[in-house]
Amino acid sequence: MPRPIRGAGIACVAVVAVALLGGCSGTGEAPAGSPAAENGAAAAGDPVALLAGAAAATFASGSTRFALQMQVSSGGQDTTASGAGSYDFARKVGDVSVTTTGTAAQRSQVDVIMDGATFYTRLPGQEGWTRTQAQGAATGGQQYDPAQQLDILQKVSSDVRLVGVEELRGEQVRHLTFTIDPASLAAASGMAGDGAAALQRGGPIAGDVYIDDAGRVRKLQTRMTMDIAGSTTAMNVVSEYIEFGVPVTVQAPDPATVR
């Protein structure tokens, strides 16, 4: 009988969804020939062009302060993860802390520092930091990189539709829905083996994105199902980009604390 994922393991599972959406090696630049790069105003009436242009407009903002909310249901157990961080798109540096609570795990925290292709991760109960180099979706703290989360939208999204104009945190935003094919996502993220199989068994991934009048992504939500260790795991992930052009002061950990 499949057992729910417990303890520190649920903290990792809770951020798998973000890993899947942030696994591509994004450049943080507007794609050549994209509607955003050629004519942002013309892109506004086309949902597909608006979605592609949103990633470029967000990158152009320079930096962001963001928040994460994740709900994970696995083996009859529910876990909630929330976090906050900052990221500089040009320098590719940032940090984020994610805290999990719920019936499947005691309260625990995962800390990540991003420095270019180098990621420093500190897991629950771990002294010091683990250093990894980003080479694919499952590597180190790459799953927390908001630049890559946005970049993936313009690579594997389909069935993009404009729902309408809504209000978010006191601002008018355009609400789009989209669908991600799990096979395309696995290929674009460099996933293979059991991870790709678990993703594909869950079926299409539904998403919502909210874009402000400046063309920037303000909120990104995805809902997916995976088969992990014989147990169905459902994940709802929300990323909000709260401020732009903020100072990002992040330093790599003391080398004596890194392994």
N, C-alpha and C positions, 0 to 999 in steps of 0.2 A: 504494500500500500504506500502511495507517495506520502511523504511527510512534509509539513510546511517548513520553509527555510527559516532558521532561527538565528538569534544572536547577531554577531557581527556580520554574518552572511547576508542578512536582510538589508543591511546598510549598503552593501555592494549591489544587490539585486535592485534596490530602489533606484539606483542611478543608471541601470542598464539602458533604460529607455533613452536617456540623454546621450549615452554613449552611442547608441544606434543612430541618432539623429546628428551626432557631431563627429562621425568617424571619418569623413572625407578630409583629405588634406587641402583645405581651402586656402586660397591665397590672400583673401581679404581685399580683393580688387574687383571692380566692376568687370564682368565678362566682356571680352571684345565683341563688338557688334550687338550687344544687348540693347533693348529699347531704352534702358536707363542710361546707358552710356551715350546713346545717340540723340535721344529726345525724350527726356523725362516727362514733359507735359503731355506728349502724345500717348505715353504709356498708361496714363491715368484711367482711360476708358476701357482698357483691355485687361481682364483679370489675370491672364497669364503674364502679360508684360508688367502689370503692376506688381505681381509677386516677384518676378525676376528683378525688377528695379528696386524693390524694397531692401533686398540684401545689399545692393550697391549703395543705396542712400544711407543705410545704417552704418556700413563701413566708413562712409565719408564723414560721419559725425565725429570720428576720432576715438571716442571711448564711451563706455556705458557703465552705469551701475544697474545691476540686474538682481532679480529675485527668482527663486525656484520653488515650486510646490509639486510634490509627487504623491500619488496614492497607489499603493501596491496591494493587490489581493492575491494570496497564494496559499493553497491547502487549507482554505477556510479561515485564514488569518489575514488581518488587515494591518497595514503599516503606513504611516504618513511620514514623509520626509519634506523638510523645508530648508531653504538655504538662501544665502545672499552673497554677492561678490561684486567685483569690478573687473573691467577688462579694457586694455588699450589696444585697438585694432591695428594701428600702425606698428607699434613696438612689439605686439604679440606677447604682452605680459598681463598677468592678472592673478586674482585669487578668489577662492570661494570656500565657504564652510557649509556643510550639509548636516542637519541633525535629524535623526529618525526617532519616532515614537510610535507606539501601537501595541497590539496584543501579541504580536509575534517577536517582539524584540524589546529589550530594555532601551532606555534613552542612550543614544550613542552619536558620536560626531565624526565626520570625515572632513579633513582639511586638505586643500589642494592649492599649490602655488604653480602658476604657469609662466614659463620663461622661454619664449620661442618654442622650439621642438622639445624642450626639456620640461618634464613635469615632476613635481615633488608631492608625494601623497603621504598623509599620516592617517592610518586607519585606527579604529577603536582599539584601545589597549596597547597600541604600539608606541614605543619610545623612539623618538627621532623620525626621520623622513626616509621614504623610499624614492630613489631617483630612477626615472625611466625616460626613454626617448620615444617620441610619437612616431609610430610606423603603421598604425592601423586602428580600427575601431576599438579594440580591446586593450589598448596600450595605456597604462598609467592613468593620469588625470585628463587625458584628451577629451573624455566625454563631457567635461565641464566647459569646454572652449565655446563661448557664445558665437564667435565669428564662424566657426565651422557648423554650428547648428543652423545659422542663417544660410550659409553657402549650400547646404544640402537641399534646401527648399527648391532652388532653381535647377537642381540636377535630376531629381527623381520624382517630382510632384506631377500629378495629372488630375484631370477632372476638376480644374480650378474654377470656382464660381464666386461671383460677388453676391453676398447676402444683402448688404445694405450698409447704411451709416448708423453707428451707435455711439454711445458715450462711454469713455473709459478714463477713470481718474480725472474726470472733469473736462476731458478733451474729446473732440469729435474724431472718430476713427472709422475707417472702412473695414468691414468684416468680410474676409474671404474664407471659403472652405476648400480643402484639397484632399486628395487621396494619394498615398504612397504605396507602390507595389513592393512587397517585402523582398522579392527576388532581385529587383533593381536596386533596392537599398543595400542588400547584402553585397551585391557586386560592387557598387560604388564605394562602400565602406571597407572593402577588403576582407569581409567576413567569409569564413569557410567552415566546413565541418559541422559539428554539433550546433554551434551558435547560429549559423545560417539556416540550418534545418529547423531549429526551434523557432526562429523568426518566421520562416515561411509557413510553418504549420499554423501559425496564428492568423493568417489571412491579411487582407489589406489593412493599412493603417490610416485612420481618419484624422484629419487635422483642421485647425482653425488658426488663422493669422489675422491680426488687427494692425492696420497701417494708418499712421497719422497724416496730417496735411502736408508734412514735409517729406512724405514717402518712406518714413522709417518704420521698422517693425516695433510695435509697442508690446505686443503679447503674442505668444506662440503656444498652442495647445495641441497635444497629440494623444491619441488613445490607441493602445495596441494590446495584443494578447500573444503570449509566448508559452511554449511547452518547455519548462525548465526542470530537469531532474525528474521527469515523469509527472510533474504537477503543473496544472494550468495556472499561469501567472498573468493577471490583467493589470495594466499600468495606465494611469492617467497623469500626464506630465504637463505642467504649465510653466513657461518662462516669461517673465515680464521685464521689459527694458524700461526702467523707471526714469533715469536721467541720462543725458548725453553730454559729451564734452567735459566730463569730470576728470579731476586729477587722479591718476592711478599711481600710487607709491607702493610698489611691491619689491621686496628684496628676496633673493635666494636664501635658503636656510644656511646657518653656519655649517661649513663642510664637516665639522666634527660630529654633527648630528645626522649626517646623510649616509645612507648605505646603498 
